[in-house]
């Protein structure tokens, strides 16, 4: 019965130590998981930003196509009307006959008027074709040179290394006090983090590395 109190104290000490170690690992896991969640949310935010830009450009390109389609349809309507009038004028030239008692100047004025009208109507049709070609050409230039997605930049950022970087920041980052130390202090030292491209990419995304408790 004498050694039992000493054994109980020994076991209590080991239990307290084990609980402390377990709490320390849980503390580290909390900060690590919170940092990894931050990285994931930052990645989703960047994807949403890129998708928004691509969607905006797609809408602008659709608007250009719609405006081009409206212009082409109007030109087609004008060309149809001009073609119908031209057919009437051409038919009048070959089908109209005059009485022998009709003065010559009236006949000449009639054919001259119809010839001039046919010339102007053919010019209208030719200009309509030219206008359609110009609409397609300018639309192609706008969509090729002005309103087009930017060439994708080199995507060399390694999110796995970024998530693991908190373990390289030392105890200051691993044992961060939630609510008292909202900053992970990852901006203070970037040495040894992955490749150079990943470092530069992460520095550009420095705003995403901050988390409030």
MOKAHU-V448317 format. One record per residue. N is the residue number from 1. PSI is psi in whole degrees, 0 to 359 (NA if undefined). OMEGA is omega in whole degrees, -180 to 180 (* if undefined). Layout:
BEGIN
((N/PSI/OMEGA) (N/PSI/OMEGA))
END
This chain:
BEGIN
((1/338/-178) (2/313/-176) (3/351/-175) (4/316/179) (5/323/178) (6/320/178) (7/319/179) (8/320/178) (9/320/178) (10/315/179) (11/323/177) (12/321/179) (13/316/178) (14/322/177) (15/317/178) (16/319/179) (17/317/179) (18/319/177) (19/321/178) (20/317/179) (21/317/179) (22/320/178) (23/321/179) (24/315/178) (25/322/177) (26/321/178) (27/313/179) (28/318/-179) (29/323/178) (30/310/-180) (31/321/179) (32/315/180) (33/322/178) (34/319/178) (35/317/179) (36/322/176) (37/323/177) (38/316/179) (39/317/180) (40/317/179) (41/323/178) (42/320/178) (43/315/178) (44/323/179) (45/318/179) (46/320/178) (47/318/178) (48/322/178) (49/315/179) (50/318/179) (51/323/177) (52/316/179) (53/317/179) (54/320/179) (55/320/179) (56/317/179) (57/321/179) (58/320/178) (59/317/179) (60/319/179) (61/323/176) (62/322/177) (63/319/179) (64/317/178) (65/319/180) (66/315/179) (67/321/177) (68/319/179) (69/320/178) (70/315/-180) (71/316/-179) (72/321/179) (73/320/178) (74/318/178) (75/322/178) (76/319/178) (77/316/178) (78/320/180) (79/323/178) (80/315/179) (81/315/179) (82/322/179) (83/319/178) (84/315/179) (85/322/179) (86/320/178) (87/323/177) (88/317/180) (89/315/180) (90/322/177) (91/324/179) (92/325/-179) (93/319/-174) (94/347/-175) (95/339/-177) (96/136/177) (97/152/-177) (98/154/176) (99/153/-180) (100/336/-179) (101/358/179) (102/135/-180) (103/147/-177) (104/323/-177) (105/331/177) (106/318/179) (107/314/179) (108/319/180) (109/322/179) (110/309/-179) (111/326/178) (112/317/179) (113/316/179) (114/322/180) (115/317/179) (116/318/180) (117/321/178) (118/320/179) (119/314/-179) (120/324/178) (121/321/177) (122/323/176) (123/321/179) (124/319/179) (125/318/179) (126/318/178) (127/327/176) (128/317/176) (129/318/178) (130/320/179) (131/319/177) (132/315/178) (133/320/179) (134/321/179) (135/314/179) (136/319/-178) (137/314/-180) (138/325/176) (139/318/178) (140/319/179) (141/317/180) (142/315/-176) (143/342/-179) (144/321/-173) (145/329/-172) (146/306/-176) (147/90/179) (148/151/178) (149/146/177) (150/152/176) (151/132/-177) (152/135/179) (153/165/179) (154/126/-177) (155/89/-177) (156/10/-178) (157/131/-179) (158/103/-178) (159/333/178) (160/316/178) (161/326/178) (162/321/179) (163/328/180) (164/350/-174) (165/332/-179) (166/331/179) (167/342/179) (168/359/-178) (169/358/177) (170/186/-176) (171/337/-178) (172/325/179) (173/324/-178) (174/323/-179) (175/42/177) (176/138/180) (177/110/179) (178/132/-179) (179/328/179) (180/329/179) (181/82/-178) (182/346/-177) (183/137/178) (184/352/178) (185/29/180) (186/347/180) (187/349/-173) (188/329/-176) (189/113/-179) (190/10/-177) (191/139/176) (192/8/-179) (193/101/170) (194/212/-180) (195/169/-176) (196/322/179) (197/322/179) (198/323/178) (199/311/-179) (200/318/180) (201/321/-179) (202/324/177) (203/322/178) (204/330/179) (205/30/-176) (206/333/180) (207/331/-179) (208/354/-178) (209/0/179) (210/141/178) (211/134/173) (212/150/-176) (213/NA/*))
END
